[in-house]
Amino acid sequence: MELKEELEELKEEEEEELKELMEEFDEELEIELKEELEELKKEKEEELEEFKEEELEELEEELKELE
């Protein structure tokens, strides 16, 4: 009987440790994903700004040609 109780207790401890590890992993993953998302957002903003500048230059040139 006692062995069974010990096994059950060990099982519960292992399950708790696993749960804690999973929570920690989830938190770390969330942080990494947020960082990656922020980096991608910055890259896209830079690309958009570059595109806007190029388009503006092209439009200015076309306007000069029309004058």
Backbone hydrogen bonds in HBPLUS format (Angstrom, degrees):
<---DONOR---> <-ACCEPTOR-->    atom                        ^
c    i                          cat <-CA-CA->   ^        H-A-AA   ^      H-
h    n   atom  resd res      DA  || num        DHA   H-A  angle D-A-AA Bond
n    s   type  num  typ     dist DA aas  dist angle  dist       angle   num
A0005-GLU N   A0001-MET O   3.16 MM   4  6.51 153.7  2.23 147.3 154.2     1
A0006-GLU N   A0002-GLU O   2.92 MM   4  6.22 157.5  1.97 152.2 158.3     2
A0007-LEU N   A0003-LEU O   2.89 MM   4  6.12 159.5  1.93 149.6 155.3     3
A0008-GLU N   A0004-LYS O   2.95 MM   4  6.16 154.5  2.01 144.5 151.7     4
A0009-GLU N   A0005-GLU O   2.86 MM   4  6.10 155.9  1.92 147.1 154.0     5
A0010-LEU N   A0006-GLU O   2.84 MM   4  6.09 162.2  1.88 152.0 156.9     6
A0011-LYS N   A0007-LEU O   2.87 MM   4  6.04 156.4  1.93 146.0 153.0     7
A0012-GLU N   A0008-GLU O   2.94 MM   4  6.21 158.1  1.98 148.0 153.4     8
A0013-GLU N   A0009-GLU O   2.90 MM   4  6.20 157.9  1.95 150.9 157.1     9
A0014-GLU N   A0010-LEU O   2.86 MM   4  6.08 163.8  1.89 153.1 157.4    10
A0015-GLU N   A0011-LYS O   2.88 MM   4  6.11 157.4  1.94 149.1 155.7    11
A0016-GLU N   A0012-GLU O   2.92 MM   4  6.13 153.1  1.99 145.6 152.9    12
A0017-GLU N   A0013-GLU O   2.88 MM   4  6.16 160.5  1.92 152.5 157.8    13
A0018-LEU N   A0014-GLU O   2.86 MM   4  6.05 160.3  1.90 149.2 155.0    14
A0019-LYS N   A0015-GLU O   2.90 MM   4  6.07 155.1  1.96 143.0 150.1    15
A0020-GLU N   A0016-GLU O   2.92 MM   4  6.19 159.0  1.96 150.4 155.5    16
A0021-LEU N   A0017-GLU O   2.87 MM   4  6.12 160.6  1.91 151.5 157.0    17
A0022-MET N   A0018-LEU O   2.89 MM   4  6.10 157.8  1.94 150.4 156.4    18
A0023-GLU N   A0019-LYS O   2.96 MM   4  6.21 155.6  2.02 147.6 154.3    19
A0024-GLU N   A0020-GLU O   2.92 MM   4  6.15 159.9  1.96 150.0 155.5    20
A0025-PHE N   A0021-LEU O   2.83 MM   4  6.04 161.6  1.87 149.3 154.8    21
A0026-ASP N   A0022-MET O   2.83 MM   4  6.02 159.6  1.87 147.8 153.5    22
A0027-GLU N   A0023-GLU O   2.94 MM   4  6.19 155.1  2.00 147.3 153.7    23
A0028-GLU N   A0024-GLU O   2.94 MM   4  6.22 164.0  1.97 154.1 158.1    24
A0029-LEU N   A0025-PHE O   2.81 MM   4  5.98 161.8  1.84 153.9 159.6    25
A0030-GLU N   A0026-ASP O   2.89 MM   4  6.01 156.7  1.94 144.4 151.0    26
A0031-ILE N   A0027-GLU O   3.00 MM   4  6.26 157.3  2.05 148.0 153.7    27
A0032-GLU N   A0028-GLU O   2.96 MM   4  6.22 165.8  1.98 152.6 156.2    28
A0033-LEU N   A0029-LEU O   2.85 MM   4  6.05 162.9  1.88 153.7 158.6    29
A0034-LYS N   A0030-GLU O   2.94 MM   4  6.10 156.1  2.00 147.3 153.7    30
A0035-GLU N   A0031-ILE O   2.98 MM   4  6.24 157.5  2.03 150.5 156.5    31
A0036-GLU N   A0032-GLU O   2.91 MM   4  6.17 162.6  1.94 152.9 157.5    32
A0037-LEU N   A0033-LEU O   2.84 MM   4  5.97 157.8  1.89 147.1 153.8    33
A0038-GLU N   A0034-LYS O   2.92 MM   4  6.09 157.0  1.97 146.4 152.5    34
A0039-GLU N   A0035-GLU O   2.96 MM   4  6.19 155.7  2.02 147.3 154.1    35
A0040-LEU N   A0036-GLU O   2.89 MM   4  6.14 162.0  1.92 151.4 156.1    36
A0041-LYS N   A0037-LEU O   2.89 MM   4  6.06 155.7  1.95 146.8 154.0    37
A0042-LYS N   A0038-GLU O   2.98 MM   4  6.24 158.3  2.03 147.7 152.7    38
A0043-GLU N   A0039-GLU O   2.97 MM   4  6.26 161.7  2.00 151.1 156.1    39
A0044-LYS N   A0040-LEU O   2.90 MM   4  6.13 162.6  1.93 153.0 157.4    40
A0045-GLU N   A0041-LYS O   2.92 MM   4  6.13 153.6  1.99 147.7 155.4    41
A0046-GLU N   A0042-LYS O   2.93 MM   4  6.18 155.7  1.99 150.1 156.4    42
A0047-GLU N   A0043-GLU O   2.89 MM   4  6.17 159.7  1.93 150.2 156.1    43
A0048-LEU N   A0044-LYS O   2.86 MM   4  6.02 157.1  1.92 146.5 152.9    44
A0049-GLU N   A0045-GLU O   2.94 MM   4  6.14 157.9  1.99 145.4 151.4    45
A0050-GLU N   A0046-GLU O   2.91 MM   4  6.13 158.8  1.96 150.4 156.3    46
A0051-PHE N   A0047-GLU O   2.89 MM   4  6.10 161.1  1.93 148.9 154.2    47
A0052-LYS N   A0048-LEU O   2.90 MM   4  6.14 160.8  1.94 151.4 156.4    48
A0053-GLU N   A0049-GLU O   2.99 MM   4  6.23 159.9  2.03 148.6 153.6    49
A0054-GLU N   A0050-GLU O   2.96 MM   4  6.25 163.8  1.99 154.5 158.7    50
A0055-GLU N   A0051-PHE O   2.89 MM   4  6.10 164.0  1.92 154.9 159.5    51
A0056-LEU N   A0052-LYS O   2.88 MM   4  6.04 156.3  1.94 148.4 155.2    52
A0057-GLU N   A0053-GLU O   2.96 MM   4  6.20 159.3  2.01 150.1 155.4    53
A0058-GLU N   A0054-GLU O   2.98 MM   4  6.24 161.9  2.01 150.6 155.4    54
A0059-LEU N   A0055-GLU O   2.92 MM   4  6.13 159.7  1.96 149.4 155.1    55
A0060-GLU N   A0056-LEU O   2.89 MM   4  6.09 154.8  1.95 149.2 156.3    56
A0061-GLU N   A0057-GLU O   2.96 MM   4  6.23 155.4  2.02 149.6 156.0    57
A0062-GLU N   A0058-GLU O   2.94 MM   4  6.21 159.9  1.98 150.0 155.5    58
A0063-LEU N   A0059-LEU O   2.90 MM   4  6.07 153.1  1.98 145.1 152.7    59
A0064-LYS N   A0060-GLU O   2.99 MM   4  6.24 154.0  2.06 145.2 151.7    60
A0065-GLU N   A0061-GLU O   2.98 MM   4  6.28 155.6  2.05 148.7 155.3    61
A0066-LEU N   A0062-GLU O   3.04 MM   4  6.28 143.3  2.18 142.2 151.8    62
A0067-GLU N   A0063-LEU O   3.14 MM   4  6.38 133.7  2.37 142.5 154.1    63
A0067-GLU N   A0064-LYS O   3.21 MM   3  5.23 134.8  2.43  95.5 107.5    64
